[in-house]
Amino acid sequence: MYEGIDNLKSLYDRAGKTFSGGPSAAQDVPRRTAQPDPVRQPSVGSGAPKYPRTGDSRATGRDNSSDVRSRRGGSTAAQLDSAGHRESPLMEVEEEERRSPHDHVDRCVPESFFDRVTQGLRDDLEHERNRRLQMADTASKHRAEFAFAQLENERSLTSLRDELRVARGIVDRSRDEIAALQTLVDAHHREHKALCEMLERKGVLHRKKQRTDRTAKADQRKTWDAFASYVTIQSCIHCLGDAIHEMGRCTWVVVYCYPS
């Protein structure tokens, strides 16, 4: 019993509670029960050996009282029965004292322990739930950012394609305009030549004599240089248009150079 009380005290100390041993009378109970009962001891003068008690007639279906009376007389059986009746309350008290600490521990201490464990598991579960919600929010945020960036890239690509299409259209129109201007220049040149020939035939215009001095040579050189510059500029324009069409860039620079 003392070991049970010590175990109960240690369990209360672990649980963080105080344990009171109760009144001194409760502590004296096992001492009184430990003393021998004079009623339980048989008389010494009889000198009779102790016979084991037989089972109850209601359980075995046999009545052994006659055997006991026939051996040692009815007084001995009566004394044993009275001693057994006196012994049973003390044994019940002792058994109750032995069982009560363990029953109290089973009722009180495990409940607090299980409460702490359950509360810890609930806290862990709540922490994991919050962590999962945070991860879900972060994933949703990253998905939204990725979708927004992808949309921006698509818009940028679309705008670049539109600008490239516009630039190609500008280049094509510039080529058409250059071809139309070249055709117009050729037509004006032919008309001018035809008009000059007609006026010369009618005698309105006189043919200029070719001069052989240095001034005539300088004029011819200037004319030839201007024609060469014109041809070079036209070839450069065509090469630039082809390069722009092949590269497909968005920014285009068209330079028109006219000879002075």
Helices and strands as residue ranges (DSSP letters): H 2-15, H 24-34, H 57-60, H 65-72, H 74-202, H 214-247
